[in-house]
Amino acid sequence: MTAPSITLHGTPYSGHAHRVALLLRMLGLPYRFVEAPGPVRHSPAFRALNPLGQIPVLEIEGLVLADSNAILVYLAKCFDAGGLWLPETPEGAAAVQRCLSLAAGELAFGPATARAVAQWQMPGVPAEARRVADKLLAFLEQHLAGREFLAAAHPTIADLACYSYLAHAPEGGISLDSYPALRAWLARVEALPGFFPMPRLPVPAA
């Protein structure tokens, strides 16, 4: 079977793009990566792909998909015949969806926002981002006690959706030192076949 033609638009430091790239690699799907920094995302050509001007955008065989979590669902549905990355059972699907909601909610407004403020002076209130991050990290530390992965006994798209911004939380001044179960989970994700790291940024001084 011929591999589909896939283009991923993003930036190397985008956790949203990184989560999609991780699944592409773990599914063994070759793809072309096209960098889409801020000026590109304001261009008419990019807005034709995603009128919201956000990354990532995935082009696959003439289909254009936006929103990283939606892309993860699409790829899992299309290319994971065994249904491991997105379980079909009601309980499994619900567990994954809960984590996707965390990725779009507390993770985005906590660790990801803190990182964007610290690294690129993006709009945001650091203290509020840290408050959200602390609450999320405490929840995940308890959730991961005795668990290997977030939503199932094996890795799912829930783990990929949450990994990148949690692994890079220290770049926003969010320490992971007090969360051993979370750090062990990060290591398990990093040990998965096909994993590759997102480039590191400096950790801001305390």
Secondary structure, 3 states (H helix, E strand, C coil): CCCCCEEEEECCCCHHHHHHHHHHHHCCCCCEEEECCHHHHCCHHHHHHCCCCCCCEEEECCEEEECHHHHHHHHHHHHCCCCCCCCCCHHHHHHHHHHHHHHHCHHHHHHHHHHHHHHHCCCCCHHHHHHHHHHHHHHHHHHHCCCCCCCCCCCCHHHHHHHHHHHCHHHHCCCCCCCHHHHHHHHHHHCCCCCCCCCCCCCCCC
